[in-house]
Amino acid sequence: MVRRGAAAVLAAAICGWLSTLGQSAAPVELLAATRSEDPPPKPAPKPKPKPPPPDCARAKCVALTFDDGPAESTSELLDILAARKVKATFFLIGENVAKHPDLVRREHEAGHELADHSYTHADLGAASKEDVRSELTKTQDAIRRASGVTPVLLRPPYGSTSERLAGITRRMGLAQVMWSVDPLDWEHRDTGDVERRVLKAVKPGDIVLMHDIHRTTVRAVPKIIDRLAAEGYVFVTVTELFGGRLEPGQEFVRRNSGEPQGLP
């Protein structure tokens, strides 16, 4: 009898344990099934592609360019351009790039075009072959260190060029960019005068020369942009103005290739 009683107690205990195990297994299976039905994580959105540059054979394009920087006043200019969503081309002095690499980096990150303007603002047209190469190479290196990009444009200081410079720039892959509108802002340090001179002279296809080292010039830029935009002008970099067709060694003054400009 004792043996039969012990066996009965053991059987009851085993049955109870199996019953409990069955009850606890069901929620685990349900939880696992619920988790497997969760939606997969959404993929990160792809960045929007950049819109193509304007067709300057049809649009009223103008290229705003700024020489001799960067300087402290360049920061103010970058704020102005960003607020108006305008891209410009900066012809940089190598010495100033070394002093203000953060501003050069900011110019590049904002989508502006960076270009070479020699290391010490040297007269490249009169310089020796060795001096020309040194001025250009040091500036290229300084800009590359600051921004990660190597310029393909050069503006010779004073507009001074020569056959020697044309040959060197051709081998270095640099097109020479001059200008067609000069408000003489380095001489006339007057904001209103700079505004009037630029607005009076600009035509479709022009390259405007200004200097961001002068605050009087920087403060003329908002009105220049606003007035020209109201007249239907589109602001582009120098490379965009020529549709990317800038042959190294050649000089470019304005978009005067004979193609129509500013047509509907």
C-alpha positions in Angstrom: 0.0 0.0 0.0 2.8 2.3 1.0 4.5 1.6 -2.4 1.3 2.3 -4.3 0.7 5.5 -2.4 4.2 6.8 -3.2 3.9 6.0 -6.8 0.6 7.8 -7.0 2.1 10.9 -5.4 5.1 10.8 -7.8 2.7 10.4 -10.8 0.7 13.4 -9.6 3.8 15.5 -9.2 5.0 14.6 -12.7 1.7 15.4 -14.3 1.5 18.8 -12.5 5.0 19.7 -13.7 4.2 18.7 -17.3 1.0 20.8 -17.1 2.9 23.8 -15.9 5.5 23.4 -18.6 2.8 23.3 -21.2 1.2 26.5 -19.9 4.5 28.4 -19.9 5.5 27.3 -23.3 2.5 28.7 -25.1 3.2 32.4 -24.2 6.9 32.0 -25.3 5.8 30.6 -28.6 3.2 33.4 -29.0 5.8 36.1 -28.1 8.2 34.7 -30.6 5.5 34.7 -33.3 4.6 38.3 -32.4 8.2 39.4 -32.8 8.6 37.8 -36.1 5.7 39.8 -37.5 7.3 43.2 -36.6 8.0 45.3 -39.8 11.6 45.5 -41.0 13.4 48.8 -40.4 13.0 51.3 -43.2 16.1 52.0 -45.3 17.7 55.4 -44.9 16.4 57.9 -47.5 18.6 58.5 -50.4 20.1 62.0 -50.8 18.3 64.1 -53.4 20.3 64.4 -56.6 21.7 67.9 -57.3 19.8 69.8 -59.9 21.7 70.3 -63.2 23.4 73.7 -63.6 21.7 76.3 -65.7 22.1 76.3 -69.5 24.0 79.5 -69.9 23.4 79.5 -73.7 19.8 80.3 -72.9 19.7 81.7 -69.3 20.9 85.2 -68.3 24.0 83.9 -66.5 26.5 86.0 -64.6 29.5 84.8 -62.6 30.4 86.6 -59.4 34.1 86.2 -58.6 36.1 87.3 -55.5 39.8 87.8 -55.4 42.6 87.9 -52.8 40.9 86.1 -49.9 40.2 84.5 -47.7 40.0 87.2 -45.0 37.9 87.9 -42.0 35.3 89.7 -44.1 34.9 86.5 -46.2 32.8 85.0 -43.4 30.2 87.8 -43.8 30.2 87.3 -47.6 29.5 83.5 -47.2 26.5 84.3 -45.0 25.2 86.7 -47.6 25.6 84.1 -50.4 24.1 81.3 -48.4 21.0 83.4 -47.5 20.4 84.0 -51.2 21.4 80.5 -52.4 24.1 82.0 -54.8 27.3 80.2 -55.8 30.4 82.2 -56.6 34.1 81.6 -57.6 36.9 82.5 -55.2 40.3 83.2 -56.5 42.5 82.5 -53.5 45.9 83.8 -52.4 48.0 80.9 -51.1 49.3 82.8 -48.1 45.8 83.7 -47.0 44.7 80.1 -47.5 47.4 79.0 -45.0 46.1 81.6 -42.5 42.4 80.8 -42.9 42.0 77.1 -44.0 38.7 77.0 -42.1 37.2 79.6 -44.4 38.5 77.8 -47.5 36.9 74.6 -46.2 33.6 76.5 -45.6 33.7 77.9 -49.2 34.1 74.4 -50.6 31.4 72.8 -48.4 29.0 75.6 -49.4 29.4 74.6 -53.1 31.5 77.5 -54.2 34.3 77.1 -56.8 37.9 77.5 -55.5 40.6 78.8 -57.8 44.3 79.8 -57.8 45.4 83.5 -57.6 49.1 82.8 -56.9 50.7 82.5 -53.4 51.9 86.1 -52.9 49.8 88.0 -55.5 52.8 87.9 -57.8 53.1 89.4 -61.3 53.1 86.0 -63.1 53.3 87.5 -66.5 56.7 89.0 -65.7 58.0 86.2 -63.4 60.5 83.6 -64.3 59.5 80.0 -65.1 60.7 78.8 -61.7 58.9 81.5 -59.8 55.6 80.9 -61.7 55.7 77.2 -60.9 56.5 77.9 -57.3 53.7 80.4 -56.9 51.1 78.1 -58.5 52.2 74.8 -57.0 52.3 76.2 -53.4 48.8 77.7 -53.8 47.4 74.5 -55.3 48.9 72.5 -52.4 47.5 74.9 -49.8 44.0 74.8 -51.3 44.1 71.0 -51.5 45.2 70.7 -47.9 42.4 73.0 -46.7 39.6 71.7 -48.8 40.5 68.4 -50.4 40.1 69.8 -54.0 42.7 70.9 -56.5 41.7 74.0 -58.5 41.6 74.0 -62.3 41.3 77.7 -62.7 43.8 80.5 -62.4 43.4 84.3 -62.3 46.8 85.9 -62.8 47.1 88.9 -60.4 46.7 92.2 -62.2 45.6 90.2 -65.3 49.3 89.9 -66.1 49.9 86.9 -68.4 52.4 85.8 -71.1 53.2 83.0 -73.5 55.4 81.5 -70.8 52.5 81.5 -68.3 50.1 80.1 -70.9 52.5 77.2 -71.5 52.9 76.5 -67.8 49.2 76.6 -67.0 48.5 74.4 -70.0 50.8 71.7 -68.6 49.4 72.2 -65.1 45.8 71.9 -66.3 44.8 75.5 -65.4 42.6 77.7 -67.5 43.2 81.4 -67.2 40.2 83.4 -66.1 40.1 87.2 -66.5 37.0 89.4 -66.1 34.6 91.6 -68.1 33.2 93.8 -65.3 35.5 95.6 -62.9 34.0 98.1 -60.4 37.5 99.1 -59.2 36.4 98.3 -55.7 40.0 98.1 -54.5 40.4 101.8 -55.4 36.9 103.1 -54.6 36.2 101.8 -51.1 32.6 102.9 -51.3 29.7 100.4 -51.1 27.2 102.5 -53.1 29.8 103.2 -55.8 30.6 99.4 -56.2 26.8 98.7 -56.4 26.3 101.3 -59.1 29.3 100.3 -61.2 28.4 96.6 -61.3 24.7 97.1 -61.9 25.3 99.5 -64.8 27.8 97.3 -66.5 26.5 93.7 -66.2 25.3 91.8 -69.3 24.5 88.1 -69.8 27.7 86.1 -69.9 29.8 88.5 -67.8 32.4 87.7 -65.2 32.4 90.2 -62.4 35.6 90.9 -60.5 35.3 91.9 -56.8 37.5 91.6 -53.7 36.1 89.9 -50.5 39.0 91.4 -48.5 37.2 94.7 -48.5 34.1 95.0 -46.3 32.8 97.9 -48.5 32.6 95.4 -51.3 31.1 92.6 -49.3 28.3 95.0 -48.2 27.6 95.9 -51.8 26.8 92.2 -52.7 23.3 91.9 -51.3 21.9 94.7 -53.4 23.8 93.6 -56.5 22.4 90.1 -56.2 18.8 91.2 -55.4 18.7 93.7 -58.3 20.2 91.3 -60.8 17.9 88.5 -59.7 14.9 90.7 -60.1 16.1 91.3 -63.7 16.1 87.5 -64.3 19.8 86.9 -63.9 21.1 83.4 -62.8 24.3 83.3 -60.7 26.8 80.6 -61.6 30.4 79.6 -61.1 32.9 80.3 -63.8 33.0 76.7 -64.8 29.2 76.6 -65.1 29.2 79.8 -67.1 31.2 78.0 -69.8 29.4 74.7 -69.5 32.6 73.0 -68.2 34.5 73.7 -71.4 37.6 75.6 -70.2 40.7 74.6 -72.0 43.9 74.7 -69.8 46.3 77.6 -70.8 43.6 79.5 -72.6 42.2 82.9 -71.5 38.5 83.4 -70.7 37.1 86.9 -70.3 33.4 86.4 -70.6 31.1 83.9 -72.4 31.5 85.4 -75.8 31.9 82.2 -77.8 29.2 83.3 -80.3 26.5 81.2 -78.7 23.3 82.9 -77.9 22.9 84.1 -74.3 19.9 85.1 -72.3 17.3 83.9 -74.8 13.9 82.6 -73.8 
